[in-house]
């Protein structure tokens, strides 16, 4: 473990970053500075190259967390006579639906349980039956559980129906191979502090440029107007409309360079997969069970059932692991008592193995201390 950090963040983001990414924030830039804005131009170009091998795509950065970028997209690309189909099987799909309702955009929501993959036949039938639907939105990796949704299959259905496809790839982009043209994605949304391994402060959208250009005037917000933000960056050399997170931008560019040095998305995906498989094998050996079956599981974050013991306290478990320099995540599903462990960031299989060794020690100690106090 890096001696310069107090603990490993084993979450779906923010996550553990490299020392060099953190050091990239050590310079203060003016938002009008030509050198700084050139960094924005380079970031936008790099993002497009990561997302597609085809021409006709562009990118735009948006201040705030990933949810800000999701709301900017939902509120900016759907016309006043449009209608959104949201496919939801977790908290983040539900959040898209909540945003849509707040913006008073007509909505159809297909909801599934948190451990259930979306029904492709139902999606196809819904699009056939409701011709008023103009856009479809879904989360790629639903970190409520760690489920990887069938984004490519849904994209094919959406394309066949002639609708626009919005993919929340917040926790997957940069860590799972994905080409927008193969998935038929028109708008892909992600964030600086996820698989590209930057720090929090902005989200971004990679878009079909022709379709984005057609959305001028659609936005239901001033500051979250995706077209206006893109138009400013596109025609003013990387300038943001309002004050940008300069330090975060510098860290993100360094993170993009480190992703390339690692071997790109394919190699990072391979590391994340090895992290996850190492974690699961060790946890199962320790007697802890995963929530999802392997075929639904992403390499991003893994949910585990609580140990089958009345002596287990998650808060105590969390505090003891943090004392050992590991920070995990509470569970988020309504159907079972779970906790989650992220597999992404600047972490490696050896970290996963050492984590499980600590987990076993902590659980043993909890059982002993609890037994003594009974």
C-alpha atoms as one frame of an Amber mdcrd trajectory, in Angstrom:
protein
   0.000   0.000   0.000   1.195   3.511  -0.823   2.712   4.956   2.357   1.588
   8.471   1.313  -2.121   7.660   1.721  -3.907   6.915   5.017  -6.037   4.118
   3.560  -7.231   2.454   0.379 -10.647   3.629  -0.825 -12.375   0.441  -1.948
 -15.487   2.190  -3.256 -16.987   2.933  -6.694 -15.556   6.465  -6.545 -14.047
   8.617  -5.259 -11.299   6.048  -5.266  -7.625   5.582  -4.549  -5.529   7.687
  -6.916  -1.829   7.664  -7.730   0.604  10.059  -6.130   1.289  11.610  -9.548
  -2.423  12.350 -10.099  -2.576  14.081  -6.737   0.607  16.007  -7.455  -0.868
  17.276 -10.744  -3.151  19.495  -8.649  -0.169  21.414  -7.270  -0.325  24.270
  -9.830  -2.844  27.121  -9.721  -4.274  28.088 -13.119  -6.476  30.917 -14.278
  -9.544  29.721 -16.140  -8.612  32.135 -18.942  -5.070  30.792 -19.248  -4.259
  29.495 -22.739  -2.127  26.653 -21.380  -4.927  25.556 -19.067  -7.574  25.670
 -21.781  -5.295  23.643 -24.052  -5.430  20.939 -21.391  -9.219  20.972 -21.695
  -8.935  20.594 -25.475  -6.597  17.630 -25.018  -8.923  15.996 -22.491 -11.904
  16.329 -24.819  -9.947  14.765 -27.681  -8.667  11.921 -25.516 -12.160  11.129
 -24.248 -13.538  10.816 -27.755 -10.667   8.507 -28.752 -11.397   6.303 -25.747
 -15.094   6.053 -26.597 -15.165   5.491 -30.357 -13.219   4.582 -33.470 -15.635
   6.490 -35.707 -15.820  10.169 -36.700 -18.784  12.332 -35.766 -18.453  12.268
 -31.973 -17.547  15.046 -29.563 -17.267  15.582 -25.814 -18.219  18.206 -23.276
 -17.216  18.622 -19.622 -19.672  19.743 -16.943 -18.867  21.062 -13.448 -20.142
  19.037 -10.501 -20.523  15.375  -9.654 -21.591  12.713 -12.111 -25.244  13.330
 -11.247 -24.865  16.923 -12.484 -23.765  15.554 -15.868 -26.693  13.110 -15.904
 -29.169  15.900 -15.134 -27.534  18.167 -17.721 -28.005  15.458 -20.347 -31.581
  14.537 -19.450 -32.561  18.186 -19.199 -30.810  19.286 -22.399 -31.231  16.666
 -25.119 -34.934  15.786 -24.874 -37.230  18.199 -26.736 -40.373  19.654 -25.195
 -42.478  17.073 -27.059 -40.106  14.228 -26.195 -40.592  11.304 -23.842 -38.015
   9.239 -21.962 -38.007   5.517 -21.252 -35.877   4.778 -18.174 -34.747   1.219
 -17.534 -34.044   0.859 -13.823 -32.784  -1.921 -11.562 -31.067   0.051  -8.818
 -30.621   3.397  -7.104 -28.908   5.116 -10.033 -31.490   4.099 -12.616 -34.127
   5.323 -10.174 -32.211   8.593  -9.862 -32.490   9.146 -13.626 -36.246   8.679
 -13.309 -36.318  11.099 -10.361 -34.429  13.713 -12.390 -36.866  13.246 -15.254
 -39.848  13.803 -12.977 -38.269  16.907 -11.423 -37.800  18.333 -14.912 -41.407
  17.445 -15.754 -40.374  15.426 -18.799 -42.869  12.725 -19.837 -41.601   9.405
 -18.538 -42.058   5.664 -18.779 -40.083   3.635 -16.237 -39.443  -0.075 -16.520
 -38.384  -1.106 -13.021 -36.773  -4.382 -12.078 -35.520  -5.739  -8.791 -32.015
  -4.840  -7.703 -30.773  -8.346  -8.473 -32.624  -8.758 -11.784 -31.339  -8.057
 -15.276 -33.674  -5.977 -17.496 -36.120  -7.908 -19.679 -35.084  -7.272 -23.287
 -38.411  -8.483 -24.708 -40.317  -6.085 -22.452 -38.097  -3.198 -23.542 -38.666
  -4.056 -27.201 -42.429  -4.322 -26.665 -42.592  -1.036 -24.750 -40.859   0.826
 -27.578 -43.181  -0.766 -30.117 -46.319   0.067 -28.131 -45.469   3.651 -27.125
 -44.401   5.551 -30.213 -44.206   8.823 -28.234 -40.954   7.651 -26.624 -38.035
   9.514 -28.194 -35.149   8.614 -25.857 -34.082   5.652 -23.725 -31.784   5.861
 -20.681 -30.104   3.108 -18.684 -27.191   2.631 -16.272 -24.395   0.401 -17.599
 -22.883  -0.693 -14.277 -25.437  -0.366 -11.487 -23.220   0.057  -8.450 -26.173
  -0.437  -6.109 -25.237  -4.099  -6.404 -22.339  -4.265  -8.864 -24.554  -5.537
 -11.677 -23.426  -5.113 -15.278 -26.495  -4.370 -17.381 -26.841  -5.529 -21.022
 -26.027  -2.133 -22.521 -25.087  -3.420 -25.979 -28.231  -5.536 -26.330 -30.452
  -2.660 -25.184 -28.630  -0.327 -27.566 -29.422  -2.617 -30.485 -33.111  -2.613
 -29.552 -33.136   1.186 -29.194 -31.415   1.637 -32.559 -33.875  -0.694 -34.292
 -36.723   1.360 -32.826 -35.157   4.593 -34.112 -34.769   6.223 -30.681 -31.839
   8.050 -29.054 -29.864   6.120 -26.437 -28.475   7.724 -23.260 -26.065   5.487
 -21.359 -25.007   6.295 -17.821 -21.523   4.738 -17.941 -20.502   6.508 -14.759
 -18.807   3.536 -13.149 -17.782   1.615 -16.253 -16.230   4.021 -18.766 -12.471
   3.649 -18.806 -12.632   0.328 -16.968 -14.776  -1.811 -19.258 -14.206  -1.896
 -23.041 -17.001  -0.021 -24.796 -17.304   1.547 -28.246 -20.243   3.878 -28.696
 -20.878   2.741 -32.253 -21.046  -0.910 -31.196 -23.429  -0.121 -28.341 -25.454
   2.355 -30.487 -24.988   5.046 -27.807 -25.825   8.649 -28.661 -24.917  10.171
 -25.280 -22.451   8.506 -22.900 -22.092  10.007 -19.413 -19.281   9.472 -16.926
 -17.249  11.255 -14.261 -13.669  12.255 -13.512 -13.387  10.196 -10.324 -14.301
   6.737 -11.590 -12.382   4.262 -13.752 -10.129   6.891 -15.323  -8.903   7.359
 -11.730  -9.036  11.128 -11.425 -10.516  13.110  -8.534 -14.073  14.441  -8.047
 -15.128  17.760  -9.554 -16.666  17.299 -12.983 -18.561  14.901 -15.186 -18.465
  14.580 -18.939 -20.642  13.583 -21.867 -19.431  12.029 -25.105 -22.031  12.587
 -27.773 -23.044  12.112 -31.355 -22.128  15.616 -32.503 -24.860  15.971 -35.105
 -27.535  15.033 -32.576 -26.057  17.293 -29.897 -26.057  20.242 -32.308 -29.775
  19.710 -32.874 -30.519  20.236 -29.157 -29.820  23.993 -29.081 -32.552  25.660
 -27.032 -33.848  22.458 -25.413 -32.190  22.967 -22.008 -34.364  23.386 -18.936
 -31.507  24.967 -16.958 -29.005  27.761 -17.478 -25.937  26.292 -15.761 -26.696
  22.714 -16.882 -27.242  23.569 -20.547 -25.238  20.862 -22.282 -25.365  22.398
 -25.757 -24.271  25.856 -24.579 -21.430  24.345 -22.557 -20.291  22.331 -25.585
 -20.650  25.320 -27.905 -18.414  27.427 -25.627 -15.722  24.756 -25.377 -15.884
  23.907 -29.050 -15.544  27.453 -30.358 -13.482  29.162 -27.635 -10.507  26.846
 -27.348 -11.583  24.760 -24.348 -13.085  27.574 -22.271 -15.875  26.680 -19.833
 -18.883  29.000 -19.515 -18.487  29.398 -15.752 -15.622  28.830 -13.312 -14.109
  25.411 -13.901 -12.406  23.079 -11.388  -8.877  23.843 -12.614  -7.006  21.555
 -10.230  -9.334  18.653 -10.954  -8.866  19.161 -14.697  -5.089  18.928 -14.324
  -5.400  15.759 -12.256  -7.743  14.250 -14.850  -5.350  14.864 -17.720  -2.612
  13.134 -15.746  -5.002  10.243 -15.050  -5.783   9.926 -18.766  -2.072   9.747
 -19.536  -1.637   7.061 -16.890  -4.509   5.068 -18.349  -2.748   5.144 -21.707
   0.569   4.140 -20.092  -1.104   1.180 -18.400  -2.119  -0.132 -21.815  -5.504
   1.470 -22.238  -8.958   0.321 -21.234  -8.310  -3.343 -22.106  -5.394  -3.619
 -19.683  -7.164  -1.678 -16.947 -10.198  -3.902 -17.386  -7.962  -6.964 -17.039
  -6.542  -5.605 -13.756  -9.981  -4.806 -12.392 -11.203  -8.290 -13.343  -8.223
  -9.851 -11.568  -8.893  -7.656  -8.523 -12.496  -8.815  -8.440 -11.808 -12.509
  -8.979  -9.047 -12.472  -6.350 -11.373 -10.756  -3.894 -14.292 -13.115  -4.477
 -12.178 -16.277  -4.274 -10.608 -15.167  -0.994 -13.917 -13.989   0.484 -15.651
 -17.248  -0.423 -12.798 -19.167   1.178 -13.409 -17.073   4.278 -17.084 -18.097
   4.197 -18.591 -14.885   2.797 -21.108 -15.022  -0.064 -21.630 -12.665  -3.023
 -25.052 -11.155  -3.651 -25.004 -11.571  -7.441 -24.303 -14.637  -9.545 -21.107
 -14.445 -11.597 -22.953 -13.914 -14.899 -24.487 -10.619 -13.668 -21.418  -9.324
 -11.844 -19.261  -6.435 -13.041 -15.584  -6.048 -12.144 -16.318  -2.613 -10.650
 -17.797  -3.300  -7.207 -18.940  -6.469  -5.455 -21.739  -6.883  -2.906 -21.417
  -9.425  -0.102 -23.988 -10.691   2.345 -23.365  -9.970   6.009 -21.781 -12.887
   7.867 -24.413 -15.246   9.235 -23.905 -14.220  12.831 -26.005 -12.177  15.284
 -22.731 -10.733  16.591 -21.936  -8.907  13.334 -22.146  -5.099  13.365 -21.380
  -3.333  10.076 -20.402  -0.081  11.782 -17.889  -1.867  13.994 -16.661  -3.894
  11.007 -16.195  -0.699   8.966 -14.348   1.105  11.755 -11.995  -1.793  12.405
 -11.155  -2.141   8.704 -10.556   1.594   8.413  -8.195   1.338  11.375  -6.356
  -1.301   9.296  -6.259   1.200   6.357  -9.120  -0.200   4.261 -12.339   1.753
   3.558 -15.268  -0.248   2.187 -18.854   0.723   1.344 -22.171  -0.008   3.073
 -24.818  -1.930   1.174 -27.523  -0.097  -0.713 -30.158  -2.678  -1.588 -33.488
  -3.091   0.175 -33.763  -6.878  -0.079 -30.804  -8.038   2.022 -28.152  -6.944
   4.501 -25.006  -6.403   2.425 -21.779  -4.459   2.221 -19.791  -3.581  -0.903
 -16.134  -3.616  -1.849 -14.886  -1.624  -4.836 -12.372  -3.240  -7.165 -11.316
  -0.100  -9.041  -8.775   2.672  -8.576  -5.056   2.375  -8.002  -5.429  -1.009
  -6.297  -4.119  -4.424  -7.281  -4.761  -8.132  -6.622  -2.255  -8.175  -3.751
  -4.314  -5.434  -2.075  -7.415  -7.584  -2.389  -5.676 -10.562  -0.829  -4.341
  -8.479   2.055  -7.792  -6.933   2.560  -9.415 -10.344   2.997  -6.723 -11.357
   5.470  -7.616  -8.263   7.482 -11.335  -9.023   7.149 -10.815 -12.491   8.585
  -8.828 -11.077  11.493 -11.424  -8.385  12.162 -14.322 -10.856  12.082 -12.478
 -13.190  14.437 -11.731 -10.309  16.804 -15.344  -9.103  16.677 -16.612 -12.570
  17.533 -14.150 -12.881  20.433 -14.854  -9.444  21.901 -18.613  -9.817  21.438
 -18.509 -13.220  23.085 -16.614 -11.831  26.050 -19.187  -9.087  26.624 -22.186
 -11.347  26.515
